[in-house]
Amino acid sequence: MTDTDLPFDADTLNAKARDHLWMHFTRHSSYAQTPVPTIVRGEGAYVYDVNGKRYLDGLAGLFVVQVGHGRRELAEAAARQASELAFFPLWSYAHPQAIELADRLADYTPGDLNKVFFTTGGGEAVETAWKMAKHYFKLVGKPGKHKVISRSIAYHGTTHGALSITGIPAAKEMFEPLVPGTFKVPNTNFYRAPEHGDDLEAFGRWAADQIEQTIVFEGPETVAAVFLEPVQNSGGCFPPPPGYFQRVREICDRYDVLLVSDEVICAFGRLGPMFACDKFDYVPDMITCAKGMTSGYSPIGACIVSERLAEPFWSGTASFPHGYTFGGHPVSAAVAMANLDLFEKERLNQHVLDNEAAFRATLEKLTDLPIVGDVRGDGFFYGIEMVKDKTTRETFNDEESERLLRGFLSKALFEAGLYCRADDRGDPVVQLSPPLIVGQAEFDEMEQILRSVLTEAWKRL
Ligand SMILES: Cc1ncc(COP(=O)(O)O)c(C=O)c1O
């Protein structure tokens, strides 16, 4: 398609966007002088803007588009389902698409995580998990257990409950008071380990033990759940040290605290397996997931629960008074099934496992740049931390961060043809999470664009 074929007029769209569209997590004043970046179509690992310019989608939209853009199979699955049954709720009724998808997800999960509560997205799945944990403990005669532990800088969503679990003070302070009863423990950022910085396993034990300390300090009879991502996104891709999740599992069992694996990003092949807990060999009590389940062709999320947890809800007069009109939407469920068919047909999970080392090695070439302090992550999910001084690991002050990230990097990377994320919710990082269909050619393209833009950023400091 050439510029002249495009069905959109860039100026008209831009004027309407400025006048009416409230974008999420967006500083609108940034677009007072420059046009709102507007993406109109996608194909494979690439998206195209309103002017016809092409970008490598280095973030799979927002950790979502696993199978890539423009997949007709998924569009057709949505159209077929909308013609057959566009909508019916899961409020005491069922439809085949939700039934089949729940059955399929239960096959993919480890252990006895067999009961699937559908939502429309990740934050709702987290919200559901917390409410379910509280309700479960009331049903089994431990009504005091309601508190939640999560990690510093972790992002778990924006609804009041999920935001309370989120560990990013700047995302929360304007909404206080939030839901009481949430407590934060250190994350697994080994690059900035406050203890055991020379021993990954000891650091992992220390980080897990912080969870135990918090449970004991708060009183085990008051703590319901621990929410952890397999690889923490916010802050820049913190993988778990070896043994970390095994120790957390033991601690949770010791104090009857539920372990929630928040896999909103990490599930559906992002790290290789369908569910990331399998990669790190632990079995949680609940998994929250969303994004990649449909590769974004229609919204859906889920809280997947163990038989043990579900048992008291399955007997007597109990029912969980919670739901969403669009939770488990038939069109989304049908799209999810078609998406998972593509995963299997194209062996995407194995593709990630086969290529993760090459992706890492390509990105690690960037460590020869003075601004690149650390490259970390797993699967097709990486964070590149930028520093002012590689030897001391000194980071940027607020003014430098503002100038570097907001003023230069995000825009420059995009202008150079790479859509990814420059994030300073923790220390400044660039994050990459491309569609799972990419290979060495796209790894190289990401590396080359990053190399030239990060080199320029260093000169401007
Ligand atoms: C780990 C995690 N949990 C929850 C959420 C919230 O998901 P949603 O934006 O679909 O509500 C996100 C979103 O990125 C996430 O990364």
The ligand as an SDF file (V2000), in Angstrom:
LIG
                    3D

 16 16  0  0  0  0  0  0  0  0999 V2000
    1.8640   -8.4930   35.3430 C   0  0  0  0  0  0  0  0  0  0  0  0
    0.6450   -7.7150   34.9770 C   0  0  0  0  0  0  0  0  0  0  0  0
   -0.4820   -7.8600   35.6870 N   0  0  0  0  0  0  0  0  0  0  0  0
   -1.6000   -7.1840   35.3680 C   0  0  0  0  0  0  0  0  0  0  0  0
   -1.6330   -6.3070   34.3100 C   0  0  0  0  0  0  0  0  0  0  0  0
   -2.8850   -5.5540   33.9820 C   0  0  0  0  0  0  0  0  0  0  0  0
   -3.4390   -6.0310   32.8020 O   0  0  0  0  0  0  0  0  0  0  0  0
   -4.5270   -5.1760   31.9910 P   0  0  0  0  0  0  0  0  0  0  0  0
   -3.8400   -3.9770   31.4380 O   0  0  0  0  0  0  0  0  0  0  0  0
   -5.0130   -6.1360   30.9400 O   0  0  0  0  0  0  0  0  0  0  0  0
   -5.6120   -4.8410   32.9720 O   0  0  0  0  0  0  0  0  0  0  0  0
   -0.4860   -6.1220   33.5410 C   0  0  0  0  0  0  0  0  0  0  0  0
   -0.4820   -5.2060   32.4000 C   0  0  0  0  0  0  0  0  0  0  0  0
    0.5040   -4.9880   31.7260 O   0  0  0  0  0  0  0  0  0  0  0  0
    0.6880   -6.8380   33.8850 C   0  0  0  0  0  0  0  0  0  0  0  0
    1.8150   -6.6840   33.1870 O   0  0  0  0  0  0  0  0  0  0  0  0
  1  2  1  0
  2  3  1  0
  2 15  2  0
  3  4  2  0
  4  5  1  0
  5  6  1  0
  5 12  2  0
  6  7  1  0
  7  8  1  0
  8  9  2  0
  8 10  1  0
  8 11  1  0
 12 13  1  0
 12 15  1  0
 13 14  2  0
 15 16  1  0
M  END
$$$$
